[in-house]
Amino acid sequence: QVQLVESGGGLVQAGGSLRLSCAASEHLLQINSMGWFRQAPGKQRELVAAITRDGRANYGDSVKGRFAISGDNAKNTVYLQMHSLIPEDTAVYYCKVENPYSDYWGRGTQVTVSS
């Protein structure tokens, strides 16, 4: 069974920082990419950032310049460093893993940014 363990969410004031982590099961081999999506109340789920095994990253337009994604292949772990947080970043953040067979989703971690 595939397991994705997310951590790092919480409550922070505008302008602050958080770092999210997502660790995938070690038995999950041939990961093509890992990343983060988010969903705010009343909105569609949207891409935040994703990174491929060889280190290529892409970001949603709303977070470019503020967030940075990185990965540790040996640990099957992806990180999302978030700076200059704004209330519009408030959402449930979901880790996503893509492998040759299917996509896997974490249960989500809440990020709340107060004004």
HELIX and SHEET records of a PDB file:
HELIX    1   1 ASP A   61  VAL A   63  5                                   3    
HELIX    2   2 ASN A   73  LYS A   75  5                                   3    
HELIX    3   3 PRO A   87  ASP A   89  5                                   3    
SHEET    1   A 4 LEU A   4  SER A   7  0                                        
SHEET    2   A 4 LEU A  18  ALA A  24 -1                                        
SHEET    3   A 4 THR A  77  MET A  82 -1                                        
SHEET    4   A 4 PHE A  67  ASP A  72 -1                                        
SHEET    1   B 6 GLY A  10  GLN A  13  0                                        
SHEET    2   B 6 THR A 109  SER A 114  1                                        
SHEET    3   B 6 ALA A  91  GLU A  98 -1                                        
SHEET    4   B 6 SER A  33  GLN A  39 -1                                        
SHEET    5   B 6 GLU A  46  THR A  52 -1                                        
SHEET    6   B 6 ALA A  57  TYR A  59 -1                                        
SHEET    1   C 4 GLY A  10  GLN A  13  0                                        
SHEET    2   C 4 THR A 109  SER A 114  1                                        
SHEET    3   C 4 ALA A  91  GLU A  98 -1                                        
SHEET    4   C 4 ASP A 103  TRP A 105 -1                                        
END                                                                             
